[in-house]
Amino acid sequence: MLDLRSVRPMLATPGTHVPRGEEWCHEVKWDGVRAIGALTAGAVILTSRNGNRISEAWPELVTPPAGVRDLVVDGEIIALNDRGVPDFRVVAERMHVRNAATVARLAARIPVTYMVFDLLHLDGEDLCGLPLHERRRRLTALDLSRAGWQVPVEYDDGEMLHEATRVQGLEGIVSKRRDSTYRPGERSPHWLKLPHRYRGSFVVGGWRPQVGTSDRLAALLVGEPTAAGLAFRGRVGSGIGPKQSRVLAELLAPLARAASPFGDEVPRVDADGTRWVEPVVVVDVDTHGVGYERLRQPSYRGVRTDLTPDDLVPEEG
């Protein structure tokens, strides 16, 4: 039996394009909590990517699968948001809770599923050295329904899946070589992750200087025009190099104002040290995922001189 304390998930390498060919299969990239699950001595233990025990946070996932003596699997614990899309922010409400009564209340309100996509050990046999297609064959033959676990579908057409997940607002895809062995804790070029990036236009409401300076722009605070005013959507620092910093600082300097232009309260961690500006400058931002109140992993792409904040107001109807 593998020592659960030493098992770390195999990691994917960032990809630049969807690979083609029969030697590759493709899966949805889940936006959840990575977890190693082990059944031993009749009990299921879940551990995090860093090897910490997390079973107590997910009591509905620790029922042993039927007809199995012992096993070790790799997967992702997911929860759906109000759009029916896996969303890390939803599952994150539960991931650090350990009080039994609180966990029970959260479990009733935020149901989760363990999406099991790999099988590392089964009934006394270490499977890590077997090719992925054989591990998947043995995994899909198991009855995991009693445990509340689910084996996600794999696809042959990666480009189709990549486009479908983009349209649905999912995180992206992972492409895997069918002959790849499982190498715990390693980042392998035989697994490629291809997350989606979405570009949108937002209004600048403030900027923050670099630590230790007063005039070197390090990040923008941006928002989205709504019926209730400019809604704060997040802080954008990635993508702002020295040249972009100088250009933005010169552009925003004449627009200084004393108070926040955002209609809602900006979190203190973002507001402290911010220089507020009149909300007239529009910028493009690449972000991870769509439909969230806060931008996820945002990256600055440039100023939109062809757009005004009024252009961003959604049309009624």
C-alpha positions as CSV (number, residue, x, y, z in Angstrom):
1,M,0.0,0.0,0.0
2,L,1.3,3.5,-0.9
3,D,2.2,5.6,2.1
4,L,-0.6,8.3,2.0
5,R,1.6,10.7,3.8
6,S,4.2,10.7,1.0
7,V,1.8,10.9,-2.0
8,R,1.7,14.2,-3.8
9,P,-0.5,14.7,-6.9
10,M,1.2,14.6,-10.3
11,L,1.1,18.1,-11.8
12,A,0.5,19.3,-15.3
13,T,2.7,21.6,-17.3
14,P,1.2,24.8,-18.8
15,G,0.4,24.2,-22.5
16,T,0.4,26.6,-25.4
17,H,-2.0,24.7,-27.6
18,V,-4.3,21.7,-27.6
19,P,-2.2,18.7,-28.7
20,R,-3.6,16.5,-31.5
21,G,-3.3,12.8,-32.1
22,E,-4.7,9.5,-30.9
23,E,-1.9,9.4,-28.2
24,W,-3.7,12.2,-26.3
25,C,-6.9,12.3,-24.3
26,H,-8.6,15.3,-22.8
27,E,-10.5,16.2,-19.6
28,V,-12.3,19.2,-18.1
29,K,-10.0,21.1,-15.8
30,W,-11.9,21.3,-12.6
31,D,-12.0,24.5,-10.4
32,G,-11.9,22.9,-7.0
33,V,-9.7,21.4,-4.3
34,R,-7.1,18.8,-5.4
35,A,-7.2,15.8,-3.1
36,I,-5.7,12.3,-2.8
37,G,-8.2,9.8,-1.5
38,A,-7.1,6.5,0.1
39,L,-9.1,3.6,1.4
40,T,-7.2,1.5,3.9
41,A,-8.4,-0.7,6.8
42,G,-12.0,0.1,5.9
43,A,-11.6,3.9,6.2
44,V,-11.3,6.6,3.6
45,I,-8.7,9.3,4.2
46,L,-8.5,12.5,2.1
47,T,-5.3,14.6,2.0
48,S,-4.6,17.9,0.3
49,R,-2.0,18.7,-2.4
50,N,0.4,19.5,0.4
51,G,-0.2,16.2,2.3
52,N,-2.5,17.6,5.0
53,R,-5.4,15.5,6.2
54,I,-8.7,17.1,5.1
55,S,-11.2,14.2,5.6
56,E,-13.1,16.0,8.4
57,A,-14.1,18.8,6.1
58,W,-15.8,16.4,3.6
59,P,-17.8,13.8,5.6
60,E,-20.0,12.9,2.7
61,L,-17.0,11.8,0.7
62,V,-15.5,9.2,3.2
63,T,-17.9,6.3,2.7
64,P,-15.8,3.4,1.3
65,P,-16.5,2.4,-2.3
66,A,-18.3,-0.9,-2.8
67,G,-16.3,-4.1,-3.3
68,V,-12.8,-2.6,-2.8
69,R,-10.3,-3.6,-0.1
70,D,-7.9,-0.7,-0.5
71,L,-7.1,2.0,-3.1
72,V,-5.5,5.3,-3.7
73,V,-7.1,7.8,-6.1
74,D,-6.4,11.3,-7.4
75,G,-9.1,13.9,-8.0
76,E,-10.7,17.2,-7.4
77,I,-13.4,18.1,-4.9
78,I,-15.9,20.5,-6.6
79,A,-19.0,22.5,-5.8
80,L,-21.2,24.3,-8.2
81,N,-22.1,28.0,-8.1
82,D,-25.5,29.5,-8.9
83,R,-24.7,29.2,-12.6
84,G,-24.2,25.5,-12.3
85,V,-20.4,25.9,-12.9
86,P,-17.6,24.4,-10.7
87,D,-16.3,27.4,-8.6
88,F,-13.4,27.3,-6.2
89,R,-14.9,30.2,-4.2
90,V,-17.9,28.1,-3.3
91,V,-16.0,25.0,-2.3
92,A,-13.5,27.2,-0.4
93,E,-16.3,28.0,2.2
94,R,-15.9,24.5,3.5
95,M,-12.2,23.6,3.0
96,H,-10.9,25.0,6.3
97,V,-13.9,24.1,8.5
98,R,-13.4,21.3,11.0
99,N,-16.1,21.8,13.6
100,A,-18.5,18.9,13.2
101,A,-21.7,20.8,13.6
102,T,-20.6,23.6,11.3
103,V,-19.4,21.1,8.7
104,A,-22.8,19.4,8.8
105,R,-24.6,22.6,8.1
106,L,-22.3,23.5,5.3
107,A,-22.6,20.1,3.8
108,A,-26.3,20.5,3.6
109,R,-26.0,23.9,2.0
110,I,-23.0,23.3,-0.2
111,P,-23.0,19.8,-1.7
112,V,-19.7,18.6,-3.2
113,T,-18.6,15.9,-5.5
114,Y,-15.2,14.1,-5.6
115,M,-14.2,14.0,-9.3
116,V,-11.8,11.1,-9.4
117,F,-9.7,11.1,-12.5
118,D,-6.8,8.7,-11.7
119,L,-6.2,5.4,-9.9
120,L,-2.8,4.9,-8.2
121,H,-3.3,1.8,-6.1
122,L,-5.9,-1.0,-6.1
123,D,-6.2,-4.0,-3.8
124,G,-2.6,-4.3,-3.0
125,E,-1.2,-3.4,-6.4
126,D,0.7,-0.2,-7.2
127,L,-0.6,1.1,-10.5
128,C,1.6,4.2,-10.9
129,G,3.9,2.5,-13.4
130,L,1.0,1.5,-15.7
131,P,0.0,3.7,-18.6
132,L,-2.9,6.1,-18.1
133,H,-5.3,4.3,-20.4
134,E,-4.9,1.1,-18.2
135,R,-5.3,3.0,-15.0
136,R,-8.4,4.7,-16.4
137,R,-9.8,1.3,-17.5
138,R,-9.5,-0.1,-14.0
139,L,-10.9,3.1,-12.5
140,T,-14.1,3.2,-14.7
141,A,-14.7,-0.5,-13.8
142,L,-15.1,0.4,-10.1
143,D,-18.5,1.2,-8.4
144,L,-17.8,4.6,-6.8
145,S,-21.4,5.8,-6.5
146,R,-21.8,4.8,-2.8
147,A,-18.9,7.0,-1.9
148,G,-20.3,10.1,-3.6
149,W,-17.4,9.9,-6.1
150,Q,-17.6,10.4,-9.8
151,V,-15.3,9.5,-12.7
152,P,-15.3,12.4,-15.2
153,V,-15.6,11.7,-18.9
154,E,-12.5,11.8,-21.1
155,Y,-12.6,13.0,-24.7
156,D,-10.7,12.3,-27.9
157,D,-11.3,15.7,-29.5
158,G,-9.4,18.2,-27.4
159,E,-10.1,21.2,-29.6
160,M,-13.8,20.6,-29.4
161,L,-13.6,20.3,-25.6
162,H,-11.5,23.4,-25.3
163,E,-14.0,25.4,-27.2
164,A,-17.0,23.9,-25.4
165,T,-15.5,24.7,-22.0
166,R,-14.7,28.2,-23.1
167,V,-18.3,28.8,-24.1
168,Q,-19.6,27.3,-20.9
169,G,-17.3,29.5,-18.8
170,L,-15.4,26.5,-17.3
171,E,-11.8,26.7,-16.2
172,G,-10.2,25.0,-19.1
173,I,-9.0,21.5,-20.1
174,V,-6.1,19.1,-19.2
175,S,-4.6,17.0,-22.0
176,K,-2.8,13.8,-21.1
177,R,-0.8,11.3,-23.0
178,R,-2.6,7.9,-22.9
179,D,0.8,6.2,-22.2
180,S,1.8,8.4,-19.4
181,T,2.8,6.8,-16.1
182,Y,1.8,8.5,-12.8
183,R,4.8,10.3,-11.2
184,P,3.7,11.6,-7.7
185,G,4.8,15.2,-7.0
186,E,6.3,15.8,-10.4
187,R,5.3,18.3,-13.0
188,S,5.1,16.4,-16.2
189,P,5.1,17.5,-19.9
190,H,2.9,14.4,-20.5
191,W,0.1,16.3,-18.8
192,L,-0.7,19.8,-20.2
193,K,-3.1,22.3,-18.6
194,L,-4.8,24.8,-20.9
195,P,-6.8,27.2,-18.8
196,H,-9.0,29.8,-20.4
197,R,-8.3,33.5,-20.3
198,Y,-11.1,36.0,-20.9
199,R,-10.7,39.6,-21.9
200,G,-13.0,42.4,-20.7
201,S,-13.0,46.2,-20.5
202,F,-13.2,47.9,-17.1
203,V,-13.1,51.4,-15.7
204,V,-10.1,52.6,-13.6
205,G,-11.2,54.0,-10.2
206,G,-7.8,54.2,-8.5
207,W,-4.2,53.1,-8.4
208,R,-1.7,51.9,-5.9
209,P,2.0,52.8,-5.8
210,Q,4.9,50.3,-5.5
211,V,5.8,49.6,-1.9
212,G,8.3,52.2,-0.7
213,T,7.4,54.7,-3.4
214,S,4.8,57.4,-3.8
215,D,4.6,57.8,-7.5
216,R,5.5,54.5,-9.2
217,L,2.3,52.9,-10.2
218,A,2.1,49.2,-9.4
219,A,-1.6,48.3,-9.7
220,L,-5.0,49.5,-10.9
221,L,-8.3,49.2,-9.1
222,V,-11.0,48.6,-11.7
223,G,-14.7,48.4,-11.7
224,E,-17.7,47.7,-13.9
225,P,-20.5,50.3,-14.5
226,T,-23.9,49.1,-13.1
227,A,-27.3,50.6,-12.3
228,A,-26.1,51.1,-8.7
229,G,-22.8,52.8,-9.8
230,L,-19.3,51.6,-10.4
231,A,-19.0,48.2,-8.9
232,F,-15.5,47.2,-7.7
233,R,-14.2,44.2,-9.5
234,G,-10.6,43.9,-8.3
235,R,-7.0,45.0,-8.3
236,V,-4.8,44.5,-11.4
237,G,-1.0,44.4,-11.0
238,S,0.1,41.7,-13.4
239,G,1.1,42.9,-16.8
240,I,2.1,46.4,-15.6
241,G,5.8,46.7,-16.3
242,P,8.0,49.8,-15.9
243,K,6.9,51.3,-19.3
244,Q,3.2,50.7,-18.7
245,S,3.6,52.1,-15.1
246,R,5.0,55.4,-16.4
247,V,2.3,55.8,-19.1
248,L,-0.5,55.0,-16.7
249,A,0.8,57.3,-14.0
250,E,1.0,60.2,-16.4
251,L,-2.5,59.4,-17.7
252,L,-4.1,59.2,-14.2
253,A,-2.2,62.0,-12.4
254,P,-4.6,64.8,-13.6
255,L,-7.6,62.7,-12.6
256,A,-6.9,62.6,-8.9
257,R,-9.9,62.9,-6.5
258,A,-10.3,62.6,-2.7
259,A,-12.8,59.8,-2.4
260,S,-13.4,56.4,-3.9
261,P,-15.5,56.5,-7.1
262,F,-16.8,53.0,-6.5
263,G,-20.4,52.6,-5.5
264,D,-19.7,49.7,-3.1
265,E,-17.1,49.3,-0.4
266,V,-13.6,48.5,-1.5
267,P,-12.0,45.9,0.8
268,R,-9.4,47.4,3.1
269,V,-6.6,45.3,1.7
270,D,-7.2,47.0,-1.6
271,A,-8.2,50.5,-0.4
272,D,-5.2,51.1,1.9
273,G,-2.7,53.4,0.1
274,T,-4.9,53.8,-3.0
275,R,-4.9,57.0,-5.0
276,W,-8.4,57.5,-6.2
277,V,-9.2,58.9,-9.7
278,E,-12.1,60.1,-11.7
279,P,-13.6,57.0,-13.3
280,V,-13.1,58.0,-17.0
281,V,-10.3,55.7,-18.2
282,V,-11.1,52.3,-19.6
283,V,-8.6,49.5,-19.8
284,D,-8.6,45.9,-21.1
285,V,-7.9,43.1,-18.6
286,D,-7.4,39.4,-19.2
287,T,-8.9,37.3,-16.4
288,H,-9.4,33.7,-15.4
289,G,-13.1,32.7,-15.7
290,V,-16.2,34.8,-16.2
291,G,-19.3,35.8,-14.1
292,Y,-17.4,36.4,-10.8
293,E,-17.7,39.4,-8.5
294,R,-13.9,39.7,-8.4
295,L,-11.5,39.3,-11.3
296,R,-9.5,36.1,-11.0
297,Q,-5.8,36.3,-11.8
298,P,-6.2,39.5,-13.8
299,S,-3.6,40.8,-16.1
300,Y,-3.5,44.3,-17.6
301,R,-3.6,44.4,-21.4
302,G,-3.8,48.1,-22.3
303,V,-5.8,51.4,-22.3
304,R,-8.9,51.5,-24.5
305,T,-8.9,55.1,-25.9
306,D,-11.8,54.1,-28.2
307,L,-14.1,53.4,-25.2
308,T,-15.7,55.4,-22.5
309,P,-17.4,54.1,-19.3
310,D,-20.8,54.7,-20.9
311,D,-19.9,52.2,-23.6
312,L,-19.6,49.5,-21.0
313,V,-23.1,50.0,-19.5
314,P,-25.1,47.0,-20.5
315,E,-28.1,47.6,-22.6
316,E,-31.5,47.1,-21.0
317,G,-33.7,44.2,-22.1
